[in-house]
Amino acid sequence: MPAITGYITLSRQMAMERQMEVIANNLSNMSSTGYKSESVLFEEYLEQTTDGDTISYVRDYGTSRDLSEGEFKSTENPMDVAITKGGYMKVETDTGMYYSRNGNLRLDAIGQLVTDEGFPILDDAGQPIVLTPEDPTLTIAKDGSVSNSQGLLAKLAIVSFENEQNLSPIGSGLYKTDDTEIPPLDVSVMQGMLETSNVLPIKEITKMIDLSRSYQSTANLMQEDGDLTTEAIESLGRV
């Protein structure tokens, strides 16, 4: 039984370590534009022993994102955009096309509208959006239409998905998925605004404190289990 207790508590510790990593990642991204906080998903794993008993382990099998919107803040920067509800921009990178809600945009050296990391934002025809050098000013309408004083230039490709939880974050505010794009419903693009992270620092810190206490309690249980095993071995040795 002591060995079984050790396996059970070890599985719990491993799950808590994973949970701590996710909380730490949330806190490190509390200032990241458009970031969605994550939480760990757990499940019970049952194993039958040779004696016919059932042992219950805990393991994490994935993460879930809080898809609620962050706060929309005005920046007065015409290059910044915030997207309401479940809309995503399409971004072209060296390794393929991805999706993003991070509207912290800028112009690169050739006049392309790009992300803060320099990846081109695509229009609804799948092409980079280029502003004419003689008129770099732009207006972005609620439907994503990009214009300057010479007229309409392009329209931001804004898409949605049936299940946003299937989007996998790859860093720099980008997501990838094999799911089919669907037209967004009631999505608006707001120029001169940015969506803040939806991470609640106090909530995450509270979770971290509670988790630290649980981890210490589990470590104490493992120590007691180890002491019992040592005591049993020593008793057998004396016999």
GROMACS elastic network, one bead per residue, 0.5 to 0.9 nm:
[ bonds ]
;  ai    aj funct       b0    kb
    1     4     6  0.50681   500
    1     5     6  0.61763   500
    1     6     6  0.86420   500
    2     5     6  0.50333   500
    2     6     6  0.62381   500
    2     7     6  0.88269   500
    2   225     6  0.57381   500
    2   226     6  0.76497   500
    2   228     6  0.73618   500
    2   229     6  0.65739   500
    3     6     6  0.50215   500
    3     7     6  0.64257   500
    3     8     6  0.87962   500
    3   225     6  0.78895   500
    3   226     6  0.86276   500
    3   229     6  0.81248   500
    4     7     6  0.51409   500
    4     8     6  0.62983   500
    4     9     6  0.87077   500
    4    55     6  0.80537   500
    5     8     6  0.51462   500
    5     9     6  0.61844   500
    5    10     6  0.84503   500
    5   221     6  0.87909   500
    5   222     6  0.78441   500
    5   225     6  0.71634   500
    6     9     6  0.52586   500
    6    10     6  0.59418   500
    6    11     6  0.85732   500
    6   221     6  0.84519   500
    6   222     6  0.59785   500
    6   225     6  0.67092   500
    6   226     6  0.80105   500
    7    10     6  0.50470   500
    7    11     6  0.61827   500
    7    12     6  0.86849   500
    7    57     6  0.81315   500
    8    11     6  0.52681   500
    8    12     6  0.64505   500
    8    13     6  0.88079   500
    8    55     6  0.79464   500
    8    56     6  0.72609   500
    8    57     6  0.55707   500
    8    58     6  0.77321   500
    9    12     6  0.50082   500
    9    13     6  0.61815   500
    9    14     6  0.86876   500
    9    57     6  0.83390   500
    9   218     6  0.62492   500
    9   219     6  0.79708   500
    9   221     6  0.75780   500
    9   222     6  0.66410   500
   10    14     6  0.61843   500
   10    15     6  0.86109   500
   10   218     6  0.82640   500
   10   219     6  0.86861   500
   10   222     6  0.78914   500
   11    14     6  0.52001   500
   11    15     6  0.63010   500
   11    16     6  0.87111   500
   11    57     6  0.62270   500
   11    58     6  0.59360   500
   11    59     6  0.65772   500
   12    15     6  0.51400   500
   12    16     6  0.62144   500
   12    17     6  0.86754   500
   12    57     6  0.73477   500
   12    58     6  0.58249   500
   12    59     6  0.72320   500
   12   215     6  0.84535   500
   12   218     6  0.77606   500
   13    16     6  0.50256   500
   13    17     6  0.61472   500
   13    18     6  0.86878   500
   13   214     6  0.89425   500
   13   215     6  0.63720   500
   13   218     6  0.69352   500
   13   219     6  0.78865   500
   14    17     6  0.51099   500
   14    18     6  0.64215   500
   14    19     6  0.87209   500
   14    58     6  0.89576   500
   14    59     6  0.77876   500
   14    60     6  0.87235   500
   15    18     6  0.52013   500
   15    19     6  0.62765   500
   15    20     6  0.87175   500
   15    40     6  0.87555   500
   15    42     6  0.79381   500
   15    58     6  0.70366   500
   15    59     6  0.56544   500
   15    60     6  0.58080   500
   16    20     6  0.60741   500
   16    21     6  0.86113   500
   16    60     6  0.89276   500
   16   211     6  0.69905   500
   16   212     6  0.86537   500
   16   214     6  0.83929   500
   16   215     6  0.68601   500
   17    20     6  0.50412   500
   17    21     6  0.63311   500
   17    22     6  0.88490   500
   17   215     6  0.83700   500
   18    21     6  0.51114   500
   18    22     6  0.64924   500
   18    23     6  0.88360   500
   18    40     6  0.76549   500
   18    60     6  0.76832   500
   19    22     6  0.52051   500
   19    23     6  0.63225   500
   19    24     6  0.86652   500
   19    39     6  0.73014   500
   19    40     6  0.58245   500
   19    41     6  0.89435   500
   19    60     6  0.84556   500
   19   208     6  0.88466   500
   19   211     6  0.82628   500
   20    23     6  0.51075   500
   20    24     6  0.60944   500
   20    25     6  0.85509   500
   20   207     6  0.88361   500
   20   208     6  0.66918   500
   20   211     6  0.73553   500
   20   212     6  0.84256   500
   21    24     6  0.51320   500
   21    25     6  0.61708   500
   21    26     6  0.86992   500
   22    25     6  0.50260   500
   22    26     6  0.62417   500
   22    27     6  0.87519   500
   22    37     6  0.87791   500
   22    38     6  0.66666   500
   22    39     6  0.65458   500
   22    40     6  0.71117   500
   22    63     6  0.84811   500
   23    26     6  0.50573   500
   23    27     6  0.63434   500
   23    28     6  0.86834   500
   23    37     6  0.85264   500
   23    38     6  0.76570   500
   23    39     6  0.74281   500
   23   204     6  0.62279   500
   23   205     6  0.81086   500
   23   207     6  0.78011   500
   23   208     6  0.68468   500
   24    27     6  0.51620   500
   24    28     6  0.61812   500
   24    29     6  0.87110   500
   24   204     6  0.83322   500
   24   208     6  0.82499   500
   25    28     6  0.50597   500
   25    29     6  0.62800   500
   25    30     6  0.87322   500
   25    37     6  0.85936   500
   25    38     6  0.85148   500
   26    29     6  0.52240   500
   26    30     6  0.62129   500
   26    35     6  0.85500   500
   26    36     6  0.81673   500
   26    37     6  0.55846   500
   26    38     6  0.67629   500
   26    39     6  0.89023   500
   26   199     6  0.64933   500
   26   200     6  0.88735   500
   26   201     6  0.84670   500
   26   204     6  0.75881   500
   27    30     6  0.51867   500
   27    31     6  0.84679   500
   27    37     6  0.87438   500
   27   199     6  0.72473   500
   27   200     6  0.84757   500
   27   201     6  0.65330   500
   27   204     6  0.70431   500
   27   205     6  0.81700   500
   28    31     6  0.75869   500
   28    32     6  0.83221   500
   29    33     6  0.84228   500
   29    35     6  0.67399   500
   29    36     6  0.87520   500
   29    37     6  0.83540   500
   29   197     6  0.73255   500
   29   199     6  0.78087   500
   30    33     6  0.84163   500
   30    35     6  0.74424   500
   30    37     6  0.84155   500
   30   196     6  0.81815   500
   30   197     6  0.55889   500
   30   198     6  0.74530   500
   30   199     6  0.54611   500
   30   200     6  0.77023   500
   30   201     6  0.72409   500
   31    34     6  0.88888   500
   31    35     6  0.81044   500
   31   196     6  0.69691   500
   31   197     6  0.61071   500
   31   199     6  0.85772   500
   32    35     6  0.55677   500
   32   102     6  0.84152   500
   32   172     6  0.88950   500
   32   173     6  0.79665   500
   32   196     6  0.68806   500
   32   197     6  0.57737   500
   33    70     6  0.88506   500
   33   101     6  0.80432   500
   33   102     6  0.54850   500
   33   103     6  0.75191   500
   33   104     6  0.73835   500
   33   173     6  0.77097   500
   33   194     6  0.68890   500
   33   195     6  0.58677   500
   33   197     6  0.55600   500
   34    69     6  0.80605   500
   34    70     6  0.68315   500
   34    82     6  0.84227   500
   34   100     6  0.84393   500
   34   101     6  0.56976   500
   34   102     6  0.51593   500
   34   103     6  0.78169   500
   34   173     6  0.73329   500
   34   194     6  0.76765   500
   34   195     6  0.51227   500
   34   196     6  0.52960   500
   34   198     6  0.75107   500
   35    70     6  0.80802   500
   35   101     6  0.81857   500
   35   102     6  0.78382   500
   35   173     6  0.68410   500
   35   195     6  0.84684   500
   35   196     6  0.71516   500
   35   198     6  0.65699   500
   35   199     6  0.76946   500
   36    65     6  0.61116   500
   36    66     6  0.57738   500
   36    67     6  0.62151   500
   36    68     6  0.76521   500
   36    69     6  0.80902   500
   36    70     6  0.79825   500
   36   197     6  0.61250   500
   36   198     6  0.57059   500
   36   199     6  0.68232   500
   37    64     6  0.84888   500
   37    65     6  0.57312   500
   37    66     6  0.54959   500
   37    67     6  0.79851   500
   37   197     6  0.76601   500
   37   198     6  0.63198   500
   37   199     6  0.53106   500
   37   200     6  0.84284   500
   38    63     6  0.63186   500
   38    64     6  0.54669   500
   38    66     6  0.60874   500
   38   199     6  0.87353   500
   39    62     6  0.86775   500
   39    63     6  0.54780   500
   39    64     6  0.53382   500
   39    65     6  0.64782   500
   39    66     6  0.79387   500
   40    60     6  0.66001   500
   40    61     6  0.78121   500
   40    62     6  0.60750   500
   40    64     6  0.63180   500
   40    65     6  0.89936   500
   41    59     6  0.85472   500
   41    60     6  0.55698   500
   41    61     6  0.59372   500
   41    62     6  0.53178   500
   41    63     6  0.53049   500
   41    64     6  0.66422   500
   42    58     6  0.68022   500
   42    59     6  0.56285   500
   42    61     6  0.60201   500
   42    62     6  0.75540   500
   42    63     6  0.87673   500
   43    57     6  0.85147   500
   43    58     6  0.59406   500
   43    59     6  0.57055   500
   43    60     6  0.62703   500
   43    61     6  0.70101   500
   44    56     6  0.64548   500
   44    57     6  0.57872   500
   44    59     6  0.65808   500
   44    60     6  0.88693   500
   45    55     6  0.81860   500
   45    56     6  0.57694   500
   45    58     6  0.58908   500
   45    59     6  0.69565   500
   46    54     6  0.64226   500
   46    55     6  0.55982   500
   46    57     6  0.62168   500
   46    58     6  0.87117   500
   47    53     6  0.83616   500
   47    54     6  0.56269   500
   47    55     6  0.51660   500
   47    56     6  0.66210   500
   47    57     6  0.78776   500
   48    51     6  0.80767   500
   48    52     6  0.61230   500
   48    53     6  0.58091   500
   48    55     6  0.63219   500
   49    52     6  0.52965   500
   49    53     6  0.52884   500
   49    54     6  0.62033   500
   49    55     6  0.72299   500
   50    53     6  0.73905   500
   51    54     6  0.88840   500
   60    63     6  0.81982   500
   63   165     6  0.88942   500
   64   165     6  0.66968   500
   65    68     6  0.88860   500
   65   164     6  0.87400   500
   65   165     6  0.65511   500
   66    69     6  0.86125   500
   66   165     6  0.89840   500
   66   198     6  0.79446   500
   66   199     6  0.88747   500
   67    70     6  0.89657   500
   67    85     6  0.88034   500
   67    86     6  0.81729   500
   67   164     6  0.79346   500
   67   165     6  0.83023   500
   67   198     6  0.85085   500
   68    85     6  0.81074   500
   68   198     6  0.70634   500
   69    72     6  0.83296   500
   69    84     6  0.75249   500
   69    85     6  0.69238   500
   69    86     6  0.88516   500
   69   195     6  0.75169   500
   69   196     6  0.82957   500
   69   197     6  0.80969   500
   69   198     6  0.63891   500
   70   195     6  0.55861   500
   70   196     6  0.50180   500
   70   197     6  0.52642   500
   70   199     6  0.79655   500
   71   194     6  0.81681   500
   71   195     6  0.55753   500
   71   196     6  0.52659   500
   71   197     6  0.74122   500
   71   198     6  0.71886   500
   72    82     6  0.71079   500
   72   193     6  0.63143   500
   72   194     6  0.55909   500
   72   196     6  0.63175   500
   73    82     6  0.87408   500
   73   192     6  0.85322   500
   73   193     6  0.54097   500
   73   194     6  0.54274   500
   73   195     6  0.64008   500
   73   196     6  0.72283   500
   74    77     6  0.81692   500
   74    80     6  0.89804   500
   74   191     6  0.87492   500
   74   192     6  0.58880   500
   74   194     6  0.65530   500
   75    78     6  0.82894   500
   75    80     6  0.73027   500
   75   192     6  0.54166   500
   75   193     6  0.54816   500
   75   194     6  0.69902   500
   76    79     6  0.87932   500
   76    80     6  0.79974   500
   76   191     6  0.82674   500
   76   193     6  0.70290   500
   77    80     6  0.55804   500
   77    81     6  0.86945   500
   77   191     6  0.78934   500
   77   193     6  0.75540   500
   78    81     6  0.77237   500
   78   137     6  0.83005   500
   78   138     6  0.71194   500
   78   139     6  0.71762   500
   78   140     6  0.79666   500
   78   191     6  0.60007   500
   78   193     6  0.83607   500
   79   103     6  0.81134   500
   79   104     6  0.70866   500
   79   105     6  0.53094   500
   79   106     6  0.56703   500
   79   107     6  0.80503   500
   79   113     6  0.82931   500
   79   138     6  0.80507   500
   79   139     6  0.88539   500
   79   140     6  0.86629   500
   79   191     6  0.72782   500
   79   192     6  0.66579   500
   79   193     6  0.89516   500
   80   102     6  0.89790   500
   80   103     6  0.54420   500
   80   105     6  0.54909   500
   80   106     6  0.77749   500
   80   190     6  0.83386   500
   80   191     6  0.59425   500
   80   193     6  0.56792   500
   80   194     6  0.62402   500
   81   101     6  0.89393   500
   81   102     6  0.80743   500
   81   104     6  0.67233   500
   81   105     6  0.75012   500
   81   140     6  0.81886   500
   81   189     6  0.64210   500
   81   190     6  0.53780   500
   81   192     6  0.57208   500
   81   193     6  0.51793   500
   81   194     6  0.57438   500
   81   195     6  0.82311   500
   82   101     6  0.73670   500
   82   102     6  0.75469   500
   82   103     6  0.56114   500
   82   104     6  0.84948   500
   82   188     6  0.82352   500
   82   189     6  0.57905   500
   82   190     6  0.51368   500
   82   191     6  0.67280   500
   82   192     6  0.78208   500
   82   193     6  0.53361   500
   82   195     6  0.55114   500
   83    86     6  0.78470   500
   83    87     6  0.60495   500
   83    88     6  0.73718   500
   83    89     6  0.86269   500
   83   101     6  0.66882   500
   83   102     6  0.86864   500
   83   103     6  0.77329   500
   83   158     6  0.87896   500
   83   187     6  0.68660   500
   83   188     6  0.58166   500
   83   190     6  0.63789   500
   83   193     6  0.89191   500
   83   194     6  0.83016   500
   83   195     6  0.76213   500
   84    87     6  0.65266   500
   84   186     6  0.82441   500
   84   187     6  0.54093   500
   84   188     6  0.54168   500
   84   189     6  0.66614   500
   84   190     6  0.79938   500
   84   195     6  0.87088   500
   85   184     6  0.87827   500
   85   185     6  0.84949   500
   85   186     6  0.77265   500
   85   187     6  0.59235   500
   85   188     6  0.79649   500
   86   101     6  0.89357   500
   86   159     6  0.81683   500
   86   160     6  0.58226   500
   86   161     6  0.77219   500
   86   164     6  0.77956   500
   86   184     6  0.71614   500
   86   185     6  0.82615   500
   86   187     6  0.71420   500
   87   100     6  0.86897   500
   87   101     6  0.72487   500
   87   158     6  0.58815   500
   87   159     6  0.54944   500
   87   160     6  0.50861   500
   87   161     6  0.83445   500
   87   183     6  0.89310   500
   87   184     6  0.61112   500
   87   185     6  0.84251   500
   87   187     6  0.61915   500
   87   188     6  0.82206   500
   87   189     6  0.88481   500
   88    99     6  0.57578   500
   88   100     6  0.52713   500
   88   101     6  0.52370   500
   88   102     6  0.87051   500
   88   157     6  0.81144   500
   88   158     6  0.53600   500
   88   159     6  0.53386   500
   88   160     6  0.61786   500
   88   161     6  0.89251   500
   88   184     6  0.87764   500
   89    98     6  0.83929   500
   89    99     6  0.54985   500
   89   100     6  0.52305   500
   89   101     6  0.62517   500
   89   102     6  0.84093   500
   89   103     6  0.84614   500
   89   121     6  0.71307   500
   89   122     6  0.75376   500
   89   123     6  0.88023   500
   89   156     6  0.70871   500
   89   157     6  0.58239   500
   89   159     6  0.66347   500
   90    97     6  0.68476   500
   90    98     6  0.58845   500
   90   100     6  0.65677   500
   90   120     6  0.87155   500
   90   121     6  0.60904   500
   90   122     6  0.55490   500
   90   123     6  0.78126   500
   90   124     6  0.89179   500
   90   126     6  0.83378   500
   90   156     6  0.81648   500
   90   157     6  0.60159   500
   90   158     6  0.68670   500
   90   159     6  0.77012   500
   91    96     6  0.85032   500
   91    97     6  0.55999   500
   91    98     6  0.51688   500
   91    99     6  0.56866   500
   91   100     6  0.69535   500
   91   114     6  0.82830   500
   91   115     6  0.80073   500
   91   119     6  0.64020   500
   91   120     6  0.58445   500
   91   122     6  0.58669   500
   91   128     6  0.88171   500
   91   174     6  0.81131   500
   92    95     6  0.81611   500
   92    96     6  0.60999   500
   92    98     6  0.64264   500
   92    99     6  0.86531   500
   92   119     6  0.58873   500
   92   120     6  0.54437   500
   92   121     6  0.64867   500
   92   122     6  0.68487   500
   92   127     6  0.89688   500
   92   128     6  0.80931   500
   93    96     6  0.52226   500
   93    97     6  0.59260   500
   93    98     6  0.74324   500
   93   118     6  0.87790   500
   93   119     6  0.55830   500
   93   120     6  0.72648   500
   94    97     6  0.83305   500
   94   119     6  0.83789   500
   97   176     6  0.79038   500
   98   174     6  0.61365   500
   98   175     6  0.56624   500
   98   176     6  0.52417   500
   98   177     6  0.79080   500
   99   159     6  0.86938   500
   99   167     6  0.87228   500
   99   173     6  0.83446   500
   99   174     6  0.55004   500
   99   175     6  0.50647   500
   99   176     6  0.63690   500
   99   177     6  0.85436   500
  100   103     6  0.78484   500
  100   172     6  0.88795   500
  100   173     6  0.58885   500
  100   175     6  0.62272   500
  101   173     6  0.70946   500
  101   174     6  0.78883   500
  101   195     6  0.81896   500
  102   105     6  0.80589   500
  102   115     6  0.78526   500
  102   116     6  0.88203   500
  102   172     6  0.86336   500
  102   173     6  0.59699   500
  102   174     6  0.80675   500
  102   194     6  0.77320   500
  102   195     6  0.75166   500
  103   115     6  0.73741   500
  103   116     6  0.86714   500
  103   193     6  0.81333   500
  103   194     6  0.62251   500
  103   195     6  0.76975   500
  104   114     6  0.88481   500
  104   115     6  0.63554   500
  104   116     6  0.60436   500
  104   193     6  0.88537   500
  104   194     6  0.69337   500
  105   113     6  0.67306   500
  105   114     6  0.56180   500
  105   116     6  0.55864   500
  105   117     6  0.89185   500
  105   118     6  0.86623   500
  105   121     6  0.86286   500
  106   112     6  0.81377   500
  106   113     6  0.57831   500
  106   114     6  0.55200   500
  106   115     6  0.63405   500
  106   116     6  0.64615   500
  106   118     6  0.80913   500
  107   110     6  0.77072   500
  107   111     6  0.53154   500
  107   112     6  0.53229   500
  107   114     6  0.59008   500
  107   115     6  0.84546   500
  107   118     6  0.84172   500
  107   130     6  0.85604   500
  107   131     6  0.83867   500
  107   136     6  0.88330   500
  108   111     6  0.53274   500
  108   112     6  0.54059   500
  108   113     6  0.67154   500
  108   114     6  0.65735   500
  108   118     6  0.69009   500
  108   120     6  0.88040   500
  109   112     6  0.74615   500
  110   130     6  0.77665   500
  110   131     6  0.86130   500
  110   133     6  0.81571   500
  111   114     6  0.89206   500
  111   129     6  0.82918   500
  111   130     6  0.53474   500
  111   131     6  0.53340   500
  111   132     6  0.69441   500
  111   133     6  0.66795   500
  111   136     6  0.76452   500
  112   120     6  0.65681   500
  112   121     6  0.80227   500
  112   128     6  0.66143   500
  112   129     6  0.55835   500
  112   131     6  0.63967   500
  113   118     6  0.85509   500
  113   119     6  0.83943   500
  113   120     6  0.59470   500
  113   121     6  0.59075   500
  113   122     6  0.85056   500
  113   128     6  0.72348   500
  113   129     6  0.55740   500
  113   130     6  0.62133   500
  113   131     6  0.75271   500
  114   117     6  0.75571   500
  114   118     6  0.51321   500
  114   119     6  0.50291   500
  114   121     6  0.52844   500
  114   122     6  0.88471   500
  114   128     6  0.84217   500
  114   129     6  0.83390   500
  115   118     6  0.50723   500
  115   119     6  0.51796   500
  115   120     6  0.64500   500
  115   121     6  0.68342   500
  116   119     6  0.75341   500
  116   172     6  0.88448   500
  117   172     6  0.76169   500
  120   127     6  0.87038   500
  120   128     6  0.56683   500
  120   129     6  0.74475   500
  121   127     6  0.80967   500
  121   128     6  0.57370   500
  121   129     6  0.65190   500
  121   156     6  0.76209   500
  121   157     6  0.82338   500
  122   125     6  0.75907   500
  122   126     6  0.53472   500
  122   127     6  0.50758   500
  122   129     6  0.61676   500
  122   155     6  0.85598   500
  122   156     6  0.64078   500
  122   157     6  0.60319   500
  123   126     6  0.53038   500
  123   127     6  0.54307   500
  123   128     6  0.62106   500
  123   129     6  0.61838   500
  123   154     6  0.61682   500
  123   155     6  0.52177   500
  123   158     6  0.83401   500
  124   127     6  0.74498   500
  124   154     6  0.77015   500
  124   155     6  0.58454   500
  124   156     6  0.58558   500
  124   158     6  0.76231   500
  125   128     6  0.88381   500
  125   154     6  0.86288   500
  125   155     6  0.83816   500
  125   157     6  0.76800   500
  126   157     6  0.75351   500
  129   146     6  0.85790   500
  129   153     6  0.77601   500
  129   154     6  0.65887   500
  129   155     6  0.83055   500
  129   156     6  0.81214   500
  130   133     6  0.88382   500
  130   153     6  0.79563   500
  130   154     6  0.85526   500
  131   134     6  0.85740   500
  131   135     6  0.71974   500
  131   136     6  0.57099   500
  131   137     6  0.79469   500
  131   138     6  0.78810   500
  131   147     6  0.88240   500
  131   148     6  0.81259   500
  131   153     6  0.74817   500
  132   135     6  0.55474   500
  132   136     6  0.60551   500
  132   137     6  0.89331   500
  132   148     6  0.87920   500
  132   153     6  0.89518   500
  133   136     6  0.57813   500
  135   138     6  0.81930   500
  135   148     6  0.70686   500
  135   149     6  0.72765   500
  135   150     6  0.80654   500
  136   148     6  0.75534   500
  137   147     6  0.84040   500
  137   148     6  0.58134   500
  137   149     6  0.76085   500
  138   146     6  0.66172   500
  138   147     6  0.54500   500
  138   149     6  0.77079   500
  139   145     6  0.79370   500
  139   146     6  0.56968   500
  139   147     6  0.51259   500
  139   148     6  0.60133   500
  139   149     6  0.88375   500
  139   191     6  0.76601   500
  140   143     6  0.80702   500
  140   144     6  0.58727   500
  140   145     6  0.55441   500
  140   147     6  0.64888   500
  140   148     6  0.89152   500
  140   155     6  0.85690   500
  140   156     6  0.87539   500
  140   189     6  0.76306   500
  140   190     6  0.76353   500
  140   191     6  0.58693   500
  141   144     6  0.52224   500
  141   145     6  0.51606   500
  141   146     6  0.66336   500
  141   147     6  0.82116   500
  141   188     6  0.85436   500
  141   189     6  0.67157   500
  141   190     6  0.72935   500
  141   191     6  0.72412   500
  142   145     6  0.73103   500
  142   187     6  0.82404   500
  142   190     6  0.58982   500
  142   191     6  0.78130   500
  143   155     6  0.78894   500
  143   156     6  0.81498   500
  143   158     6  0.87513   500
  143   187     6  0.77978   500
  143   188     6  0.60121   500
  143   189     6  0.61385   500
  144   154     6  0.84711   500
  144   155     6  0.52949   500
  144   157     6  0.75151   500
  144   158     6  0.74456   500
  144   188     6  0.76630   500
  144   189     6  0.58024   500
  144   190     6  0.85737   500
  145   152     6  0.71182   500
  145   153     6  0.77279   500
  145   154     6  0.60100   500
  145   156     6  0.62337   500
  146   151     6  0.86743   500
  146   152     6  0.60837   500
  146   153     6  0.56098   500
  146   154     6  0.52364   500
  146   155     6  0.54805   500
  146   156     6  0.71088   500
  147   150     6  0.74505   500
  147   151     6  0.53435   500
  147   153     6  0.51377   500
  147   154     6  0.70713   500
  147   155     6  0.85929   500
  148   151     6  0.54159   500
  148   152     6  0.66501   500
  148   153     6  0.71666   500
  149   152     6  0.85170   500
  150   153     6  0.82552   500
  152   155     6  0.82269   500
  155   158     6  0.87279   500
  158   183     6  0.77860   500
  158   184     6  0.70183   500
  158   187     6  0.84984   500
  158   189     6  0.89268   500
  159   181     6  0.60555   500
  159   182     6  0.60187   500
  159   183     6  0.55029   500
  159   184     6  0.54202   500
  160   163     6  0.87410   500
  160   164     6  0.78753   500
  160   180     6  0.88787   500
  160   181     6  0.58612   500
  160   182     6  0.52146   500
  160   183     6  0.59400   500
  160   185     6  0.81313   500
  161   164     6  0.57053   500
  161   166     6  0.87110   500
  161   167     6  0.87601   500
  161   179     6  0.70827   500
  161   180     6  0.67802   500
  161   181     6  0.53886   500
  161   182     6  0.55157   500
  161   183     6  0.80855   500
  161   184     6  0.79987   500
  162   166     6  0.89511   500
  162   179     6  0.80104   500
  162   180     6  0.79875   500
  162   181     6  0.79322   500
  162   182     6  0.71667   500
  163   166     6  0.59063   500
  163   167     6  0.80075   500
  163   179     6  0.82798   500
  164   167     6  0.56101   500
  165   168     6  0.77576   500
  166   176     6  0.85963   500
  166   177     6  0.65186   500
  166   178     6  0.84236   500
  166   179     6  0.74896   500
  167   175     6  0.56944   500
  167   176     6  0.55198   500
  167   178     6  0.82966   500
  167   179     6  0.81681   500
  168   174     6  0.84194   500
  168   175     6  0.52306   500
  168   176     6  0.52869   500
  168   177     6  0.63385   500
  169   172     6  0.85324   500
  169   173     6  0.71750   500
  169   174     6  0.58915   500
  169   176     6  0.65852   500
  170   173     6  0.74678   500
  170   174     6  0.57413   500
  170   175     6  0.57111   500
  170   176     6  0.71327   500
  171   174     6  0.56495   500
  171   175     6  0.75955   500
  172   175     6  0.88584   500
  177   180     6  0.83447   500
  178   181     6  0.89547   500
  181   184     6  0.89438   500
  184   187     6  0.59578   500
  190   193     6  0.59641   500
  190   194     6  0.82650   500
  191   194     6  0.83715   500
  195   198     6  0.86050   500
  196   199     6  0.87257   500
  197   200     6  0.85283   500
  199   203     6  0.83253   500
  199   204     6  0.77206   500
  200   203     6  0.54181   500
  200   204     6  0.63245   500
  200   205     6  0.87647   500
  201   204     6  0.51376   500
  201   205     6  0.60520   500
  201   206     6  0.84880   500
  202   205     6  0.51829   500
  202   206     6  0.60713   500
  202   207     6  0.85758   500
  203   206     6  0.51816   500
  203   207     6  0.62412   500
  203   208     6  0.86677   500
  204   207     6  0.50511   500
  204   208     6  0.61554   500
  204   209     6  0.87343   500
  205   209     6  0.62376   500
  205   210     6  0.86786   500
  206   209     6  0.51788   500
  206   210     6  0.62681   500
  206   211     6  0.85054   500
  207   210     6  0.51914   500
  207   211     6  0.59896   500
  207   212     6  0.85415   500
  208   211     6  0.50314   500
  208   212     6  0.60864   500
  208   213     6  0.86973   500
  209   212     6  0.51144   500
  209   213     6  0.63950   500
  209   214     6  0.87568   500
  210   213     6  0.52274   500
  210   214     6  0.62938   500
  210   215     6  0.86252   500
  211   214     6  0.50284   500
  211   215     6  0.60141   500
  211   216     6  0.85762   500
  212   215     6  0.50372   500
  212   216     6  0.62120   500
  212   217     6  0.86665   500
  213   216     6  0.51408   500
  213   217     6  0.62520   500
  213   218     6  0.86682   500
  214   217     6  0.50666   500
  214   218     6  0.61904   500
  214   219     6  0.85837   500
  215   218     6  0.51092   500
  215   219     6  0.61596   500
  215   220     6  0.86565   500
  216   220     6  0.61650   500
  216   221     6  0.86220   500
  217   220     6  0.50722   500
  217   221     6  0.62938   500
  217   222     6  0.87414   500
  218   221     6  0.50059   500
  218   222     6  0.62777   500
  218   223     6  0.86525   500
  219   222     6  0.50598   500
  219   223     6  0.62191   500
  219   224     6  0.86984   500
  220   224     6  0.62328   500
  220   225     6  0.85753   500
  221   224     6  0.50925   500
  221   225     6  0.61526   500
  221   226     6  0.85911   500
  222   226     6  0.61200   500
  222   227     6  0.85775   500
  223   226     6  0.50099   500
  223   227     6  0.61489   500
  223   228     6  0.86600   500
  224   227     6  0.50028   500
  224   228     6  0.62361   500
  224   229     6  0.86745   500
  225   228     6  0.51759   500
  225   229     6  0.63400   500
  225   230     6  0.87440   500
  226   229     6  0.50871   500
  226   230     6  0.61950   500
  226   231     6  0.85574   500
  227   230     6  0.50786   500
  227   231     6  0.60535   500
  227   232     6  0.85517   500
  228   231     6  0.50505   500
  228   232     6  0.61173   500
  228   233     6  0.86525   500
  229   232     6  0.51220   500
  229   233     6  0.62620   500
  229   234     6  0.86658   500
  230   233     6  0.51697   500
  230   234     6  0.61813   500
  230   235     6  0.86022   500
  231   234     6  0.51483   500
  231   235     6  0.61417   500
  231   236     6  0.86743   500
  232   235     6  0.51103   500
  232   236     6  0.62512   500
  232   237     6  0.85960   500
  233   236     6  0.51783   500
  233   237     6  0.61685   500
  233   238     6  0.88160   500
  234   238     6  0.63735   500
  234   239     6  0.88172   500
  235   238     6  0.52536   500
  235   239     6  0.64857   500
  236   239     6  0.51305   500
